[in-house]
Amino acid sequence: MIKALMLIFIPGRAWNGLAEDKRGIAYVLFRYLIPLLAMVYFVEAYGLAHWGKERFGLPRQVFHDLKVLKIYAAAQFGTSLLVVLLGAKIIQMFGDASFHCRRPYATTFLLVAYALAPMFFCQMLNAIPILPWWLAWIIGITLSVSAMYHGVPRVLEPDPPQAFGLYFACAIVLAIVSGMARFVTAWWLEGRFLELQSAVVNHPLTNWL
């Protein structure tokens, strides 16, 4: 959480420290990303269970089915990890093919994992009943893209003429991938995939929830 706040308010200083540390994938994943996501989606699920959510002027819906909420939180957790893993790979490929910036996957993984920290942090705003899903995502991805402006030159170290183009490509990739993941999980919880939701909830593999 501290890193997420630093990337929002003092991104230059935060990225300088991250670039100097050069943490590996295992450290970033287990010491930072997984604990952050676990905290974020616990808070979101708690808010949905206790205060509910308003949808397009409809009466507030409180999600009393704990199993549905646990599956939703697990789906949010899994898709968030996938967004980081896939986003890092796409950015690595872009940097190599289009911007002559060859960097190992561990470097782009570090960039994406920390750049998306403000967006993940803002997912806790979904615990507020009157705040729409899409607004929390817009606030979060805007803060992430803003923070990443300072991260791309410090972490990926592209040639100066290529820096802004690489930053813009990174921003587009992360906005598209994270937006698709966010809206699919939100629509699932809102009941737009009723057959899939019923199949997942009643599947034997989810009985342990």
C-alpha positions as CSV (number, residue, x, y, z in Angstrom):
1,M,0.0,0.0,0.0
2,I,2.8,2.4,0.8
3,K,4.4,1.9,-2.6
4,A,1.0,2.5,-4.3
5,L,0.7,5.8,-2.4
6,M,4.2,6.8,-3.2
7,L,3.7,6.2,-6.9
8,I,0.6,8.4,-6.8
9,F,2.1,11.3,-4.8
10,I,5.9,11.1,-5.4
11,P,6.3,8.9,-8.5
12,G,9.8,10.1,-9.4
13,R,11.2,9.3,-6.0
14,A,9.4,5.9,-5.9
15,W,10.6,4.8,-9.4
16,N,14.2,5.8,-8.6
17,G,14.1,3.4,-5.6
18,L,12.5,0.6,-7.6
19,A,15.0,1.0,-10.5
20,E,17.9,0.9,-8.1
21,D,16.7,-2.2,-6.2
22,K,16.1,-4.2,-9.4
23,R,13.9,-6.8,-7.6
24,G,13.3,-10.1,-9.3
25,I,9.9,-11.6,-10.3
26,A,9.6,-13.8,-7.2
27,Y,10.2,-10.9,-4.8
28,V,7.7,-8.6,-6.6
29,L,5.1,-11.3,-6.8
30,F,5.2,-12.7,-3.3
31,R,6.3,-9.8,-1.2
32,Y,4.3,-7.1,-2.9
33,L,1.8,-8.0,-5.6
34,I,-0.1,-10.9,-4.0
35,P,-0.4,-9.3,-0.6
36,L,-1.7,-6.1,-2.2
37,L,-4.3,-7.9,-4.3
38,A,-5.4,-10.0,-1.4
39,M,-6.0,-6.8,0.7
40,V,-7.7,-4.9,-2.1
41,Y,-10.2,-7.6,-3.0
42,F,-11.0,-8.5,0.7
43,V,-12.0,-4.8,1.2
44,E,-14.0,-4.8,-2.0
45,A,-15.8,-8.0,-1.1
46,Y,-16.4,-6.8,2.5
47,G,-18.1,-3.7,1.2
48,L,-20.3,-5.6,-1.3
49,A,-21.4,-8.0,1.5
50,H,-22.2,-5.2,4.1
51,W,-23.2,-2.2,2.1
52,G,-24.1,-3.5,-1.4
53,K,-23.8,-1.6,-4.7
54,E,-26.1,0.7,-6.6
55,R,-26.5,0.1,-10.4
56,F,-27.9,2.6,-12.8
57,G,-30.5,4.0,-10.5
58,L,-31.8,0.6,-9.4
59,P,-32.2,-0.2,-5.7
60,R,-29.0,-1.0,-3.9
61,Q,-28.1,-4.7,-4.2
62,V,-26.4,-6.3,-1.2
63,F,-24.5,-9.5,-2.0
64,H,-25.4,-11.9,0.8
65,D,-24.3,-15.0,-1.0
66,L,-20.8,-15.4,0.4
67,K,-19.8,-18.1,-2.1
68,V,-20.6,-15.8,-5.0
69,L,-18.5,-13.1,-3.4
70,K,-15.6,-15.5,-2.8
71,I,-15.7,-16.6,-6.4
72,Y,-15.8,-13.0,-7.5
73,A,-12.9,-12.1,-5.3
74,A,-10.9,-15.1,-6.6
75,A,-11.7,-14.1,-10.2
76,Q,-10.6,-10.5,-9.5
77,F,-7.4,-11.8,-8.0
78,G,-6.7,-14.2,-10.9
79,T,-7.5,-11.7,-13.6
80,S,-5.4,-9.0,-12.0
81,L,-2.4,-11.4,-11.9
82,L,-3.1,-12.2,-15.6
83,V,-3.2,-8.5,-16.5
84,V,0.2,-8.0,-15.0
85,L,1.7,-11.1,-16.5
86,L,0.2,-10.5,-20.0
87,G,0.8,-6.8,-19.9
88,A,4.4,-7.3,-19.1
89,K,4.9,-9.7,-21.9
90,I,3.2,-7.5,-24.5
91,I,5.2,-4.5,-23.4
92,Q,8.4,-6.6,-23.6
93,M,7.5,-7.6,-27.2
94,F,6.6,-4.0,-28.1
95,G,9.9,-2.7,-26.8
96,D,11.9,-5.3,-28.6
97,A,10.0,-5.1,-32.0
98,S,9.1,-1.4,-32.3
99,F,11.3,0.7,-30.0
100,H,14.7,-1.2,-30.1
101,C,14.5,-1.5,-26.3
102,R,15.5,-5.1,-25.4
103,R,14.7,-5.7,-21.8
104,P,14.3,-9.0,-19.9
105,Y,10.8,-10.0,-18.8
106,A,11.7,-9.4,-15.1
107,T,12.2,-5.7,-15.9
108,T,8.9,-5.2,-17.7
109,F,7.1,-7.3,-15.0
110,L,8.5,-4.9,-12.4
111,L,7.3,-1.9,-14.4
112,V,3.8,-3.2,-14.9
113,A,3.3,-4.6,-11.4
114,Y,4.2,-1.3,-9.8
115,A,2.7,0.9,-12.4
116,L,-0.7,-0.7,-11.9
117,A,-0.5,-0.3,-8.1
118,P,-2.6,2.9,-8.0
119,M,-5.3,1.2,-10.1
120,F,-5.4,-1.9,-7.9
121,F,-5.4,0.4,-4.8
122,C,-8.4,2.3,-6.3
123,Q,-10.4,-1.0,-6.6
124,M,-11.1,-0.6,-2.9
125,L,-13.3,2.3,-3.8
126,N,-15.8,-0.3,-5.1
127,A,-16.7,-0.8,-1.5
128,I,-18.4,2.5,-1.6
129,P,-22.1,1.8,-2.6
130,I,-22.7,4.8,-4.8
131,L,-19.5,4.7,-6.8
132,P,-19.9,3.0,-10.2
133,W,-17.5,0.2,-11.1
134,W,-16.3,2.1,-14.2
135,L,-15.5,5.3,-12.3
136,A,-13.2,3.5,-9.9
137,W,-11.4,1.9,-12.8
138,I,-11.1,5.2,-14.6
139,I,-9.6,6.9,-11.5
140,G,-7.2,4.1,-11.0
141,I,-6.0,3.7,-14.5
142,T,-5.5,7.4,-14.9
143,L,-3.3,7.5,-11.8
144,S,-1.4,4.4,-13.0
145,V,-0.8,5.9,-16.4
146,S,0.4,9.1,-14.8
147,A,2.7,7.3,-12.5
148,M,4.1,5.2,-15.4
149,Y,5.2,8.3,-17.2
150,H,8.1,8.5,-14.7
151,G,8.6,4.7,-14.6
152,V,9.3,4.0,-18.3
153,P,12.5,6.0,-18.6
154,R,13.8,4.9,-15.2
155,V,13.1,1.2,-15.5
156,L,13.2,0.4,-19.2
157,E,15.8,3.1,-20.0
158,P,14.8,3.5,-23.7
159,D,16.7,5.8,-26.0
160,P,15.4,9.4,-25.4
161,P,13.8,9.7,-28.9
162,Q,11.9,6.5,-28.3
163,A,10.9,7.1,-24.7
164,F,7.5,8.9,-25.2
165,G,6.4,6.5,-27.9
166,L,7.2,3.5,-25.7
167,Y,5.4,5.1,-22.8
168,F,2.3,5.8,-24.9
169,A,2.3,2.2,-26.1
170,C,2.6,0.9,-22.5
171,A,-0.3,3.1,-21.5
172,I,-2.6,1.9,-24.3
173,V,-1.7,-1.8,-23.6
174,L,-2.4,-1.5,-19.8
175,A,-5.6,0.5,-20.3
176,I,-7.0,-2.1,-22.8
177,V,-6.0,-5.2,-20.9
178,S,-7.0,-4.0,-17.4
179,G,-10.3,-2.5,-18.7
180,M,-11.3,-5.7,-20.3
181,A,-10.6,-7.7,-17.2
182,R,-12.3,-5.1,-14.9
183,F,-15.5,-4.9,-16.9
184,V,-15.8,-8.7,-17.4
185,T,-15.6,-9.4,-13.7
186,A,-18.0,-6.5,-12.9
187,W,-20.6,-7.7,-15.4
188,W,-20.3,-11.3,-14.1
189,L,-21.2,-10.1,-10.6
190,E,-24.0,-8.0,-11.9
191,G,-25.6,-11.2,-13.4
192,R,-24.9,-10.6,-17.1
193,F,-23.5,-14.1,-17.5
194,L,-26.2,-15.9,-15.5
195,E,-25.6,-19.4,-17.1
196,L,-21.8,-19.1,-16.6
197,Q,-22.3,-17.8,-13.0
198,S,-24.7,-20.7,-12.2
199,A,-22.3,-23.3,-13.7
200,V,-19.3,-21.9,-11.7
201,V,-21.2,-21.6,-8.4
202,N,-22.6,-25.1,-8.6
203,H,-19.4,-26.7,-9.9
204,P,-17.9,-29.4,-7.6
205,L,-14.5,-27.6,-7.7
206,T,-15.9,-24.5,-6.0
207,N,-17.6,-26.5,-3.1
208,W,-14.6,-25.8,-0.9
209,L,-15.4,-22.1,-0.9
